[in-house]
Amino acid sequence: MQDAFGRPLETLRVSITDRCNFRCVYCMPKGAFGRDHVFLERRELLTLEEIARVAGVFAGLGVRTVRLTGGEPLLRRNLEHLVAMLAAIPGLDVALTTNGALLADKAQALAHAGLRRVNVSLDSVDDAVFRALNDVDFPVERVLDGIDAAFEAGMRVKVNAVVKRGVNDEGIVALAERFRGRGIPLRFIEYMDVGQTNGWRLDDVVSADEIVRRIGAVWPLDAVAASPGETALRFRYRDSAGEIGVIASVTKPFCGGCSRARLSAEGRLYTCLFALRGHDLRRPMRAGAADEQLVDEIRRVWTARTDRYSLSRTASPQSPKPEMSYIGG
């Protein structure tokens, strides 16, 4: 099944909650997500069984990876049960993206349930900078403990770092040094204009090229050939100490190979991180729709897909855009 530009549907990213225990300045700033912010009620969220059902339908359409996101997915109760249900779907790879705050306590149970891959968001290894970024005074060591716990539980671990100029870009080399030689790939992500609340400016973006130059000046790097549909530009340390990647969604958009759909916590299907609206799958499910009807709706939405926001953001910026905490990263 392909969209209007011939892009296949291969990955489904599922936001399982719109809540988070951090207030990162580029995602859920306190000014917009303070004490008075109204989150989704439990009845509005897809149940774990509904998520597993939708994932099975997508698997039948060719999806091979389901990535659980949020908000912060480790806040969702009985997450291990959901992972076990997803892991039982033939041919489906189950992954998760987390801020790592609760990972040390949950890694072993998640691995036992069938989780094989985890990406941990970690924007700095400097404790003061990290506390300022998460804006809830959470210490970096507890996230590092979570990364260690996931690695020791046998999961494949990657670390993701969003880089914002003047905020954490001075720590790029320190981040690289922390994970060199440990078998944990590090991915740097250009600061993106997701949502309406993070005050994004192009001047705040540290380009992928600049990130690679800074690290390469300390430890020489060689480019690695990319696989089809891969989002990261990968570079291997010349001294065989592992690799880094850069996700250049602002300066080198990769919309042409995007094969990802997103499902919000309340069951709306989005065909782009920057899509203006989603398509409701919760309503037909709760109205008794058969799987075949869901297949027809998903096929209708995907085959009409023309999204390529990152390629056209300067020519026709879209507004309003959904918040990353709602749609998942």
Backbone bond lengths (Angstrom), bond angles and torsions (degrees), N, CA, C in turn:
res aa  C-N    CA-C-N  psi(-1)  N-CA   C-N-CA  omega(-1)  CA-C   N-CA-C  phi
1 M - - - 1.458 - - 1.520 109.34 -
2 Q 1.325 117.17 125.31 1.452 122.13 -176.32 1.522 110.82 -124.83
3 D 1.350 115.21 154.98 1.450 119.06 177.40 1.524 110.38 -85.95
4 A 1.336 116.77 -170.21 1.461 120.66 -175.01 1.519 113.07 -64.99
5 F 1.343 117.97 -19.17 1.461 122.00 178.28 1.525 112.26 -106.10
6 G 1.324 116.61 14.59 1.458 120.32 176.80 1.513 114.94 79.48
7 R 1.332 117.51 16.42 1.466 120.60 -179.91 1.529 110.02 -88.98
8 P 1.331 117.57 128.35 1.464 119.95 -179.22 1.524 111.67 -77.55
9 L 1.321 116.07 162.98 1.460 122.52 174.20 1.520 107.86 -98.46
10 E 1.340 117.11 112.06 1.461 120.83 -173.88 1.524 114.04 -125.34
11 T 1.337 117.32 -25.19 1.467 120.81 -174.97 1.520 109.88 -131.79
12 L 1.327 115.78 137.55 1.460 121.74 174.91 1.519 108.26 -118.97
13 R 1.329 115.95 123.02 1.469 121.59 176.24 1.527 107.37 -102.93
14 V 1.320 116.85 123.75 1.459 121.82 -173.59 1.524 109.81 -115.91
15 S 1.332 116.42 116.23 1.461 121.04 171.84 1.522 107.25 -80.91
16 I 1.337 117.97 119.25 1.458 120.11 -176.04 1.529 112.23 -100.99
17 T 1.322 117.01 -3.69 1.465 121.96 173.42 1.520 108.79 -162.06
18 D 1.328 116.46 148.78 1.468 119.76 175.24 1.518 111.39 -96.60
19 R 1.331 117.53 4.77 1.461 122.14 -178.84 1.525 110.85 -93.87
20 C 1.324 115.70 152.52 1.458 120.56 177.27 1.524 108.83 -148.45
21 N 1.330 116.09 148.82 1.459 121.07 177.35 1.524 112.76 -91.52
22 F 1.329 118.07 -0.79 1.460 123.19 172.64 1.533 109.16 -108.95
23 R 1.314 115.39 163.83 1.466 121.49 173.40 1.533 108.30 -130.85
24 C 1.324 114.89 57.66 1.459 120.17 -176.68 1.523 110.32 -58.18
25 V 1.311 115.99 138.13 1.461 121.31 -170.46 1.524 112.27 -66.59
26 Y 1.334 118.57 -23.46 1.461 120.44 -178.75 1.527 112.59 -96.01
27 C 1.330 117.79 -0.27 1.465 120.26 -174.92 1.524 112.24 -129.85
28 M 1.334 117.65 -58.91 1.465 121.65 -179.28 1.526 110.56 -128.86
29 P 1.321 118.15 65.14 1.468 120.46 -177.40 1.528 111.62 -60.20
30 K 1.327 115.28 144.12 1.464 120.50 -176.31 1.523 113.15 -57.99
31 G 1.334 116.14 -31.07 1.452 118.59 -179.38 1.513 113.25 -60.98
32 A 1.336 116.67 -28.22 1.463 120.85 179.70 1.524 112.40 -105.10
33 F 1.330 116.85 -24.12 1.460 121.05 -176.20 1.529 110.11 -122.85
34 G 1.330 114.91 54.86 1.452 120.90 -179.54 1.518 112.73 -87.70
35 R 1.322 115.92 -162.48 1.470 121.30 -176.65 1.518 112.66 -60.32
36 D 1.320 117.29 -27.54 1.464 120.19 -175.73 1.527 113.17 -90.52
37 H 1.324 116.71 -2.03 1.465 118.47 -178.94 1.534 110.88 -66.74
38 V 1.321 115.76 135.48 1.463 121.45 -178.53 1.530 109.32 -96.97
39 F 1.331 116.27 113.30 1.453 121.21 177.01 1.522 109.70 -89.68
40 L 1.323 115.73 168.27 1.454 120.90 178.18 1.523 110.67 -62.15
41 E 1.324 116.47 142.44 1.451 120.66 174.01 1.523 109.59 -78.54
42 R 1.325 115.77 157.94 1.469 119.70 -175.45 1.526 111.48 -56.85
43 R 1.339 117.13 -40.09 1.461 119.57 -177.41 1.533 112.12 -65.80
44 E 1.339 116.28 -21.05 1.463 119.73 179.43 1.523 112.28 -80.33
45 L 1.327 117.02 -23.36 1.462 121.06 -179.17 1.522 110.12 -74.14
46 L 1.324 116.76 146.33 1.444 119.27 168.09 1.522 109.07 -61.24
47 T 1.319 117.14 138.48 1.459 119.51 173.95 1.523 108.86 -71.29
48 L 1.317 116.33 165.04 1.466 119.87 178.03 1.520 110.53 -60.43
49 E 1.318 116.48 -38.38 1.464 120.17 179.48 1.526 111.31 -67.46
50 E 1.328 117.00 -36.80 1.464 119.90 177.33 1.525 110.79 -66.52
51 I 1.336 116.57 -39.81 1.465 119.89 177.38 1.520 110.46 -61.39
52 A 1.335 116.45 -45.92 1.461 120.49 -179.89 1.523 110.98 -63.32
53 R 1.331 116.56 -37.76 1.472 119.53 178.47 1.527 111.03 -64.05
54 V 1.326 116.30 -47.82 1.466 119.63 179.52 1.525 110.37 -60.86
55 A 1.327 116.97 -41.81 1.463 120.35 179.55 1.527 110.86 -60.40
56 G 1.327 116.77 -39.40 1.453 120.07 177.62 1.516 112.06 -64.38
57 V 1.329 116.36 -38.20 1.466 120.13 177.21 1.525 110.38 -64.75
58 F 1.319 116.68 -44.83 1.463 120.19 178.31 1.527 111.25 -63.69
59 A 1.339 116.90 -37.54 1.461 119.74 177.79 1.524 110.77 -60.60
60 G 1.321 116.11 -36.95 1.455 120.19 177.17 1.517 113.50 -66.68
61 L 1.333 116.48 -19.22 1.469 121.83 179.09 1.530 112.25 -96.40
62 G 1.322 117.17 4.03 1.460 119.92 175.62 1.506 115.72 113.13
63 V 1.345 118.16 -5.58 1.462 120.20 178.36 1.525 109.16 -66.72
64 R 1.328 115.78 134.18 1.461 120.69 -178.76 1.524 113.11 -116.85
65 T 1.343 117.19 -11.53 1.466 120.51 178.63 1.516 109.65 -133.29
66 V 1.326 115.84 129.84 1.461 122.23 168.99 1.513 107.58 -113.85
67 R 1.327 116.36 122.68 1.463 121.20 178.30 1.519 108.78 -111.49
68 L 1.323 116.95 122.43 1.454 122.77 179.02 1.522 109.35 -86.01
69 T 1.332 115.84 128.96 1.456 121.81 -178.20 1.522 108.85 -134.29
70 G 1.315 116.59 -167.96 1.452 121.80 176.40 1.509 109.43 -145.55
71 G 1.328 115.75 -141.55 1.439 131.41 17.99 1.525 114.50 29.04
72 E 1.307 115.30 -153.05 1.459 121.92 177.81 1.526 109.27 -107.91
73 P 1.331 117.64 106.81 1.473 120.13 -172.75 1.524 114.48 -63.19
74 L 1.335 118.74 -25.40 1.458 119.61 -179.07 1.531 112.16 -71.67
75 L 1.330 117.47 -6.39 1.459 120.53 174.04 1.530 112.06 -80.21
76 R 1.321 117.35 -16.85 1.472 120.55 -177.16 1.524 109.83 -75.97
77 R 1.332 115.69 127.60 1.457 120.50 -179.03 1.529 111.10 -66.66
78 N 1.319 115.27 145.74 1.467 122.75 177.34 1.527 112.68 60.83
79 L 1.327 115.68 32.78 1.455 120.19 179.48 1.530 111.22 -58.33
80 E 1.324 117.02 -36.28 1.461 120.29 -179.87 1.524 111.34 -59.14
81 H 1.333 116.81 -36.15 1.469 120.76 178.52 1.530 110.38 -64.63
82 L 1.321 116.81 -42.14 1.463 120.16 177.43 1.522 110.79 -62.61
83 V 1.327 117.24 -45.41 1.459 120.81 179.39 1.527 110.34 -58.28
84 A 1.326 116.73 -43.05 1.467 120.25 -179.77 1.527 111.09 -63.29
85 M 1.323 117.86 -40.78 1.464 120.68 178.38 1.524 111.06 -64.33
86 L 1.331 116.65 -42.34 1.461 120.32 -179.50 1.524 111.13 -68.76
87 A 1.334 116.57 -39.77 1.461 120.61 -179.16 1.517 112.17 -65.00
88 A 1.337 116.77 -21.21 1.465 120.87 179.53 1.524 112.84 -82.05
89 I 1.333 118.16 -8.42 1.471 121.14 179.01 1.529 108.42 -78.52
90 P 1.310 119.04 120.36 1.475 121.08 -175.19 1.525 112.61 -57.05
91 G 1.328 115.29 133.45 1.462 121.74 174.58 1.503 115.55 77.09
92 L 1.341 117.94 5.73 1.466 120.56 -175.97 1.526 110.73 -101.31
93 D 1.332 115.88 127.57 1.463 123.03 176.74 1.524 107.67 -93.81
94 V 1.335 116.93 126.73 1.464 121.61 -176.73 1.526 109.25 -106.42
95 A 1.326 116.44 126.52 1.460 122.57 -179.82 1.523 108.73 -131.62
96 L 1.336 116.01 168.52 1.463 120.52 -177.46 1.515 109.39 -148.98
97 T 1.336 115.96 143.08 1.463 122.08 173.56 1.522 108.40 -116.27
98 T 1.331 117.15 130.47 1.454 121.94 -174.11 1.522 110.65 -143.09
99 N 1.334 115.93 158.88 1.468 118.94 172.42 1.531 111.82 -81.81
100 G 1.325 116.79 -6.11 1.450 120.96 172.68 1.513 115.83 83.19
101 A 1.323 118.76 -3.85 1.467 120.59 -174.78 1.524 112.27 -62.30
102 L 1.323 118.20 -34.51 1.463 122.54 -177.51 1.525 112.42 -108.07
103 L 1.320 116.60 6.73 1.459 120.24 -170.01 1.526 113.30 -70.19
104 A 1.313 117.46 -35.23 1.467 119.36 -178.15 1.520 111.40 -58.15
105 D 1.336 117.15 -37.51 1.464 121.53 -178.69 1.526 112.85 -80.45
106 K 1.332 117.82 -23.52 1.453 120.86 -170.97 1.532 114.79 -110.14
107 A 1.328 118.15 -9.48 1.462 120.80 -172.14 1.525 112.54 -59.02
108 Q 1.322 117.43 -46.39 1.458 120.26 -175.90 1.525 111.51 -64.36
109 A 1.322 117.27 -43.41 1.460 120.78 179.67 1.519 111.44 -65.59
110 L 1.328 117.35 -38.55 1.459 120.80 178.62 1.524 110.89 -66.45
111 A 1.320 116.70 -42.12 1.458 120.14 177.86 1.523 110.83 -62.73
112 H 1.322 116.76 -41.18 1.460 121.35 178.45 1.522 111.42 -63.32
113 A 1.347 116.37 -33.38 1.465 120.71 179.44 1.525 112.76 -74.39
114 G 1.335 117.10 -16.29 1.449 119.98 177.75 1.506 115.90 121.52
115 L 1.341 117.81 6.11 1.462 119.80 177.55 1.528 109.20 -74.59
116 R 1.322 116.27 126.82 1.460 120.64 -176.30 1.526 113.11 -111.06
117 R 1.339 116.97 -20.82 1.467 118.95 -176.09 1.520 109.97 -135.81
118 V 1.333 116.56 139.28 1.453 121.05 177.16 1.521 109.23 -141.22
119 N 1.331 115.43 135.17 1.462 122.35 171.83 1.522 108.25 -108.14
120 V 1.314 115.56 129.44 1.467 120.38 -179.07 1.521 109.12 -111.29
121 S 1.323 115.89 126.52 1.463 121.08 177.49 1.522 109.06 -80.80
122 L 1.314 116.36 120.74 1.468 121.85 -178.68 1.524 107.47 -147.45
123 D 1.322 116.53 106.01 1.459 121.02 -171.05 1.522 114.27 -91.89
124 S 1.330 117.55 -8.67 1.457 120.96 177.76 1.522 109.11 -165.48
125 V 1.326 116.38 147.47 1.467 120.17 172.13 1.532 110.78 -100.64
126 D 1.316 117.01 0.48 1.464 121.94 172.69 1.525 107.76 -82.16
127 D 1.318 117.69 120.14 1.460 120.69 -172.00 1.522 112.54 -60.98
128 A 1.312 117.70 -42.37 1.463 120.16 -178.76 1.522 111.11 -65.08
129 V 1.329 117.04 -43.15 1.460 120.68 178.32 1.519 110.59 -65.43
130 F 1.342 116.82 -42.15 1.455 120.36 -178.68 1.527 111.09 -64.23
131 R 1.325 117.07 -42.83 1.466 120.05 178.41 1.530 110.93 -62.02
132 A 1.326 116.68 -39.30 1.468 119.79 179.28 1.520 111.08 -67.79
133 L 1.334 117.04 -37.63 1.457 120.63 -179.36 1.522 111.95 -68.00
134 N 1.348 117.04 -45.06 1.473 117.74 -179.29 1.527 112.03 -77.24
135 D 1.327 117.13 -17.54 1.467 124.94 172.06 1.528 113.90 59.60
136 V 1.348 116.50 20.62 1.463 119.97 172.27 1.529 109.56 -128.39
137 D 1.342 115.71 14.67 1.468 122.81 176.71 1.531 112.04 61.21
138 F 1.329 116.03 38.70 1.466 120.23 -179.74 1.523 109.28 -89.06
139 P 1.339 118.56 131.22 1.467 120.97 -174.86 1.521 113.30 -76.37
140 V 1.303 116.32 143.00 1.454 121.14 -177.36 1.526 111.89 -66.70
141 E 1.316 118.67 -30.26 1.459 121.08 -176.53 1.519 111.98 -61.03
142 R 1.316 118.21 -32.48 1.463 120.33 -179.68 1.516 111.49 -70.69
143 V 1.325 117.28 -31.49 1.465 119.90 173.72 1.524 109.92 -71.67
144 L 1.327 116.70 -41.20 1.469 119.86 177.42 1.527 111.01 -61.83
145 D 1.332 116.86 -35.58 1.462 120.39 175.29 1.528 110.73 -63.49
146 G 1.317 116.16 -38.65 1.459 120.39 178.35 1.517 112.19 -65.11
147 I 1.330 116.23 -40.50 1.465 120.57 176.94 1.521 110.08 -61.25
148 D 1.330 116.47 -45.13 1.465 120.51 178.31 1.523 111.11 -61.54
149 A 1.335 116.96 -41.70 1.462 120.89 -178.36 1.524 111.21 -64.64
150 A 1.329 117.31 -40.85 1.461 120.55 178.72 1.523 111.02 -65.86
151 F 1.318 115.85 -41.62 1.467 120.39 179.06 1.531 110.32 -63.77
152 E 1.322 116.68 -43.37 1.463 121.01 -179.44 1.525 111.79 -69.19
153 A 1.338 117.04 -24.52 1.461 121.06 177.75 1.522 112.19 -79.36
154 G 1.322 116.84 -2.20 1.453 121.33 175.93 1.509 115.45 93.90
155 M 1.321 117.17 8.55 1.462 119.70 179.29 1.524 110.75 -84.78
156 R 1.331 115.83 151.48 1.455 121.28 171.79 1.523 107.35 -79.69
157 V 1.317 116.44 122.57 1.462 121.61 -172.82 1.523 109.79 -114.35
158 K 1.325 115.30 134.75 1.461 121.84 168.45 1.521 107.76 -124.01
159 V 1.314 115.90 152.29 1.459 121.64 176.25 1.522 108.31 -114.66
160 N 1.335 116.36 130.44 1.464 122.93 179.08 1.520 110.11 -109.82
161 A 1.321 117.15 134.01 1.461 121.06 179.06 1.524 109.65 -130.53
162 V 1.324 116.77 118.65 1.463 121.72 172.03 1.519 107.85 -83.26
163 V 1.320 116.77 130.37 1.464 120.88 -175.38 1.527 109.42 -110.73
164 K 1.335 114.87 124.88 1.459 121.26 177.56 1.523 108.70 -123.07
165 R 1.327 115.43 127.04 1.468 120.35 -175.73 1.530 110.82 -61.18
166 G 1.324 114.30 135.94 1.448 120.04 178.47 1.519 114.37 79.16
167 V 1.324 117.02 -1.18 1.468 121.02 -179.21 1.519 110.25 -114.49
168 N 1.345 116.91 -57.33 1.464 119.28 -178.99 1.518 113.73 -136.29
169 D 1.339 117.42 9.39 1.467 118.76 -175.99 1.528 112.67 -69.49
170 E 1.328 117.51 -22.31 1.469 119.00 177.66 1.528 112.14 -69.63
171 G 1.322 117.04 -12.76 1.458 120.71 -179.33 1.514 114.42 -100.13
172 I 1.332 118.33 12.28 1.465 121.14 -178.14 1.524 111.53 -59.30
173 V 1.314 117.04 -49.03 1.473 120.69 -177.32 1.526 110.47 -66.65
174 A 1.326 117.30 -38.07 1.467 120.04 179.11 1.525 111.38 -63.70
175 L 1.331 116.90 -38.46 1.464 120.43 175.84 1.525 110.42 -62.13
176 A 1.321 115.63 -46.51 1.462 119.37 179.80 1.521 110.89 -60.40
177 E 1.324 116.39 -42.48 1.462 120.41 -178.74 1.527 111.43 -62.96
178 R 1.338 116.69 -36.51 1.465 120.75 -177.56 1.531 112.09 -61.70
179 F 1.347 117.05 -35.53 1.460 119.20 -172.60 1.528 114.19 -109.23
180 R 1.329 117.07 -1.61 1.463 119.75 174.15 1.529 110.52 -60.38
181 G 1.324 115.11 135.66 1.453 120.24 174.54 1.516 115.23 74.74
182 R 1.321 117.78 9.17 1.464 120.52 -176.59 1.527 113.26 -107.19
183 G 1.328 117.00 -3.00 1.461 118.87 -178.04 1.511 113.27 75.64
184 I 1.329 117.19 20.50 1.468 122.33 179.04 1.519 108.22 -121.20
185 P 1.336 118.57 102.52 1.470 120.30 179.82 1.521 111.60 -63.15
186 L 1.323 115.39 144.89 1.456 122.99 179.75 1.524 108.48 -113.02
187 R 1.327 115.97 131.03 1.458 121.58 179.77 1.530 109.47 -118.55
188 F 1.332 116.53 121.66 1.454 121.97 174.85 1.524 108.81 -95.10
189 I 1.332 116.77 134.26 1.458 122.53 -175.37 1.528 109.34 -117.72
190 E 1.318 116.50 126.45 1.457 119.55 174.79 1.534 110.24 -62.90
191 Y 1.306 115.86 137.73 1.467 122.82 179.42 1.524 109.32 -60.99
192 M 1.351 116.42 123.27 1.463 121.33 -172.18 1.523 112.44 -110.47
193 D 1.319 114.74 159.39 1.457 122.92 -179.56 1.526 110.88 -90.13
194 V 1.324 115.96 55.86 1.462 120.81 179.07 1.519 109.20 -84.26
195 G 1.344 117.09 135.00 1.453 121.42 175.99 1.516 113.69 73.42
196 Q 1.336 114.35 -166.96 1.467 121.13 -173.50 1.527 112.40 -119.92
197 T 1.334 118.18 -1.09 1.466 119.41 -167.23 1.521 115.14 -111.68
198 N 1.346 118.39 -7.89 1.470 117.74 -171.54 1.533 113.82 -94.00
199 G 1.325 117.56 2.22 1.462 120.34 175.53 1.520 113.60 63.13
200 W 1.311 117.02 36.92 1.470 121.82 -174.79 1.527 111.51 -60.58
201 R 1.347 114.63 138.43 1.465 122.54 171.83 1.518 108.04 -137.48
202 L 1.310 116.63 144.05 1.459 120.64 -179.71 1.531 110.96 -60.94
203 D 1.332 116.92 -31.49 1.468 120.55 179.72 1.531 112.31 -63.09
204 D 1.323 117.45 -21.14 1.464 121.20 -178.77 1.529 112.49 -83.24
205 V 1.322 117.12 -7.99 1.465 120.79 -176.63 1.524 110.42 -81.48
206 V 1.318 115.92 127.91 1.463 121.74 169.95 1.523 105.67 -98.41
207 S 1.316 117.22 116.73 1.461 120.78 -171.59 1.520 111.79 -68.81
208 A 1.309 114.90 155.83 1.464 120.82 176.33 1.524 111.00 -58.11
209 D 1.317 116.98 -39.80 1.472 120.09 179.59 1.529 111.09 -61.05
210 E 1.333 116.69 -41.53 1.459 119.97 -179.81 1.529 110.62 -66.91
211 I 1.316 117.17 -39.71 1.467 120.98 178.34 1.522 110.63 -60.89
212 V 1.332 116.25 -46.15 1.463 120.70 -179.92 1.525 110.54 -63.97
213 R 1.332 117.19 -40.21 1.468 120.35 178.95 1.517 110.95 -62.00
214 R 1.325 117.11 -43.83 1.465 120.06 -176.97 1.533 110.96 -63.27
215 I 1.320 116.91 -43.64 1.464 119.46 -179.27 1.519 110.64 -74.03
216 G 1.328 115.88 -40.47 1.456 119.90 -179.63 1.510 113.72 -63.91
217 A 1.323 117.49 -25.40 1.465 120.84 177.31 1.527 111.58 -68.95
218 V 1.339 116.01 -21.96 1.473 120.75 179.62 1.524 110.76 -98.48
219 W 1.329 116.32 -46.40 1.466 122.11 178.84 1.531 107.13 -130.22
220 P 1.309 119.34 110.06 1.472 121.35 -177.32 1.526 112.32 -53.82
221 L 1.341 114.80 143.81 1.457 122.43 -175.44 1.522 110.55 -124.20
222 D 1.323 116.39 150.55 1.458 122.54 171.74 1.517 108.83 -124.02
223 A 1.335 116.56 137.76 1.459 120.72 179.58 1.522 110.40 -67.10
224 V 1.338 114.78 146.05 1.468 122.45 177.04 1.520 107.84 -110.46
225 A 1.317 117.08 136.04 1.460 120.75 179.50 1.525 110.18 -60.11
226 A 1.322 116.87 134.38 1.466 121.82 -176.73 1.518 110.88 -84.52
227 S 1.327 115.12 148.34 1.458 121.52 173.42 1.525 108.78 -87.05
228 P 1.341 118.54 155.12 1.465 120.93 178.49 1.527 111.35 -57.58
229 G 1.333 116.65 133.46 1.450 121.44 178.27 1.519 115.08 79.84
230 E 1.318 118.02 0.01 1.463 121.00 -179.06 1.522 110.53 -72.86
231 T 1.331 116.27 135.80 1.464 119.86 -177.15 1.521 112.88 -86.57
232 A 1.330 117.95 -27.47 1.458 121.27 -174.79 1.519 111.60 -95.74
233 L 1.327 115.70 139.70 1.453 121.79 166.08 1.519 106.71 -84.67
234 R 1.320 117.59 121.86 1.463 120.95 -170.38 1.523 111.57 -106.13
235 F 1.353 113.75 145.89 1.460 120.91 -179.99 1.529 107.94 -137.95
236 R 1.339 115.07 136.16 1.458 121.32 -178.95 1.520 109.62 -104.99
237 Y 1.328 116.24 136.67 1.457 119.94 175.21 1.531 109.32 -64.19
238 R 1.311 115.94 133.50 1.464 120.61 -178.06 1.531 111.67 -65.47
239 D 1.338 116.82 -22.15 1.461 119.80 179.18 1.533 112.50 -91.73
240 S 1.358 116.16 14.16 1.479 122.85 175.91 1.526 113.22 66.01
241 A 1.335 117.54 29.42 1.464 121.52 179.82 1.524 112.33 -92.76
242 G 1.343 117.34 18.33 1.455 120.15 178.88 1.516 112.33 112.17
243 E 1.342 115.95 -152.55 1.463 119.79 -176.56 1.516 111.35 -148.66
244 I 1.328 114.64 162.66 1.458 122.79 169.03 1.527 107.53 -123.91
245 G 1.314 115.22 166.74 1.449 120.62 173.25 1.516 108.95 -138.80
246 V 1.319 116.70 156.15 1.465 121.23 175.25 1.524 107.94 -129.77
247 I 1.313 115.07 132.09 1.459 121.16 178.56 1.520 107.03 -104.88
248 A 1.337 114.74 103.91 1.468 121.38 -169.34 1.527 111.13 -101.15
249 S 1.317 115.97 58.41 1.469 119.31 -173.89 1.520 113.24 -70.44
250 V 1.331 117.67 -15.25 1.469 120.24 177.64 1.530 110.69 -95.25
251 T 1.334 117.85 -50.18 1.464 120.34 -172.99 1.525 113.59 -89.42
252 K 1.342 117.25 -22.91 1.469 121.30 178.80 1.517 108.87 -139.89
253 P 1.330 117.32 71.98 1.463 121.06 -174.35 1.533 112.43 -58.25
254 F 1.333 114.78 146.03 1.465 120.44 -178.75 1.526 110.92 -121.07
255 C 1.323 116.43 30.63 1.464 120.32 -179.52 1.530 112.23 -56.29
256 G 1.324 116.49 -32.50 1.458 119.94 -176.24 1.506 114.15 -60.52
257 G 1.349 117.41 -22.62 1.448 120.37 179.15 1.512 113.23 -113.26
258 C 1.335 118.39 14.01 1.469 121.05 -175.02 1.526 110.42 -72.96
259 S 1.327 115.44 123.39 1.461 121.28 -178.85 1.525 111.19 -124.67
260 R 1.361 116.23 29.82 1.457 121.02 -173.84 1.523 112.12 -112.73
261 A 1.321 114.40 135.57 1.462 121.90 169.41 1.520 107.76 -111.17
262 R 1.337 116.14 158.22 1.463 120.98 -178.81 1.514 110.29 -129.57
263 L 1.329 114.92 140.90 1.454 121.63 178.16 1.517 108.08 -119.59
264 S 1.329 116.91 121.62 1.465 120.50 -179.40 1.525 109.97 -73.92
265 A 1.323 115.63 168.24 1.463 120.44 -176.59 1.523 112.32 -63.65
266 E 1.324 117.39 -24.18 1.461 119.97 178.60 1.527 112.31 -99.59
267 G 1.338 116.44 12.47 1.457 119.65 170.61 1.506 116.55 88.74
268 R 1.320 117.70 28.04 1.462 120.61 176.09 1.524 109.33 -101.45
269 L 1.312 116.24 130.07 1.458 123.48 -177.89 1.524 109.95 -87.54
270 Y 1.339 116.06 123.12 1.464 122.59 177.67 1.525 108.92 -115.39
271 T 1.314 115.98 138.17 1.460 120.55 -178.19 1.522 112.75 -97.84
272 C 1.332 117.06 4.82 1.464 121.71 178.26 1.516 108.21 -161.21
273 L 1.325 117.14 148.19 1.464 121.29 175.86 1.525 110.83 -59.09
274 F 1.327 117.07 -25.81 1.460 122.49 -177.15 1.532 112.40 -107.99
275 A 1.336 117.77 16.17 1.466 120.60 -177.46 1.522 111.07 -62.23
276 L 1.325 115.72 145.52 1.454 120.72 -177.90 1.523 111.97 -76.31
277 R 1.314 117.58 -28.47 1.467 119.38 -179.08 1.518 110.02 -150.82
278 G 1.326 115.36 158.93 1.450 121.20 177.54 1.516 110.94 -109.30
279 H 1.312 115.76 171.33 1.467 122.65 -178.06 1.526 107.93 -116.55
280 D 1.317 116.07 122.45 1.457 122.32 -170.59 1.527 112.09 -71.61
281 L 1.343 116.43 116.95 1.468 121.02 173.08 1.525 111.30 -104.08
282 R 1.319 117.33 -18.00 1.468 119.73 179.71 1.521 111.87 -66.36
283 R 1.332 116.01 -43.94 1.459 119.07 -176.93 1.521 112.41 -58.93
284 P 1.346 119.88 -52.95 1.463 117.75 179.43 1.532 113.12 -62.77
285 M 1.345 117.92 -34.63 1.460 119.36 178.03 1.522 110.76 -61.31
286 R 1.328 115.73 -46.54 1.462 119.27 -177.17 1.519 112.48 -76.55
287 A 1.328 116.33 -12.79 1.466 120.62 174.75 1.526 111.57 -90.15
288 G 1.341 116.99 1.26 1.460 120.14 175.34 1.511 115.59 97.19
289 A 1.331 117.91 16.30 1.468 120.31 -179.26 1.528 110.64 -62.46
290 A 1.319 115.86 140.19 1.462 121.30 175.18 1.525 109.54 -77.23
291 D 1.337 116.06 162.54 1.462 120.09 179.07 1.521 111.69 -56.35
292 E 1.326 116.68 -36.52 1.472 120.07 -179.00 1.525 111.09 -62.39
293 Q 1.325 117.09 -34.21 1.463 120.27 178.02 1.532 110.65 -70.10
294 L 1.322 116.50 -38.24 1.463 119.61 176.22 1.528 110.16 -64.87
295 V 1.324 117.13 -40.74 1.467 121.19 176.80 1.521 110.00 -57.56
296 D 1.316 116.61 -45.80 1.470 120.03 -178.80 1.524 111.31 -61.58
297 E 1.349 116.77 -40.96 1.462 120.26 -179.05 1.524 111.00 -68.35
298 I 1.322 117.32 -44.51 1.461 120.70 179.00 1.522 110.27 -63.01
299 R 1.311 116.57 -42.65 1.465 120.21 179.29 1.527 110.53 -62.10
300 R 1.341 116.01 -42.24 1.470 119.89 179.76 1.519 110.78 -60.57
301 V 1.330 116.61 -45.13 1.459 121.27 -177.95 1.526 111.13 -67.17
302 W 1.337 116.87 -47.39 1.464 119.51 -174.53 1.518 112.66 -69.07
303 T 1.308 118.22 -41.85 1.469 120.31 -176.66 1.529 111.78 -67.93
304 A 1.338 117.11 -20.29 1.471 120.99 176.78 1.522 112.45 -92.19
305 R 1.323 117.78 -0.72 1.459 122.44 -173.62 1.533 112.25 -66.03
306 T 1.345 115.70 129.64 1.471 121.69 176.79 1.532 111.80 -128.59
307 D 1.327 117.81 11.73 1.474 122.23 -174.53 1.531 111.93 -61.02
308 R 1.309 115.86 133.54 1.471 122.98 170.82 1.529 108.22 -160.65
309 Y 1.333 114.61 56.20 1.456 120.93 -171.54 1.519 112.97 -59.02
310 S 1.336 117.05 -43.33 1.463 118.77 -174.80 1.520 112.83 -65.41
311 L 1.331 116.81 -23.47 1.463 120.65 176.47 1.522 112.17 -79.90
312 S 1.335 117.04 -18.68 1.461 119.45 -173.00 1.524 113.06 -124.19
313 R 1.353 118.06 9.48 1.477 120.13 -172.52 1.524 112.52 -59.17
314 T 1.338 118.12 -35.91 1.470 118.76 -177.78 1.519 111.90 -76.41
315 A 1.332 116.52 -28.35 1.464 119.92 -178.62 1.525 111.59 -82.13
316 S 1.347 116.10 -37.24 1.463 118.64 -175.96 1.531 109.86 -148.36
317 P 1.338 117.04 72.07 1.463 119.47 178.88 1.524 111.48 -58.87
318 Q 1.352 115.73 137.94 1.456 120.40 -176.33 1.521 110.81 -96.90
319 S 1.330 115.33 146.93 1.454 121.09 176.32 1.534 107.67 -157.84
320 P 1.329 118.45 139.41 1.468 126.01 -4.04 1.532 111.49 -82.19
321 K 1.334 116.08 156.69 1.453 122.09 176.19 1.523 108.75 -113.10
322 P 1.333 118.16 147.08 1.463 119.76 178.64 1.517 112.06 -68.01
323 E 1.327 116.23 149.76 1.450 120.92 177.96 1.524 110.22 -71.94
324 M 1.340 116.06 146.09 1.458 120.83 -179.64 1.525 110.93 -60.51
325 S 1.335 117.66 -34.05 1.461 120.67 -178.91 1.517 112.07 -67.29
326 Y 1.320 117.16 -20.09 1.467 121.76 179.99 1.518 111.31 -89.75
327 I 1.322 115.82 -42.86 1.459 120.60 -173.02 1.530 112.32 -95.51
328 G 1.321 118.22 -14.79 1.455 121.22 -176.37 1.523 110.59 88.69
329 G 1.332 116.69 146.72 1.467 120.71 -175.94 1.504 113.52 -75.59
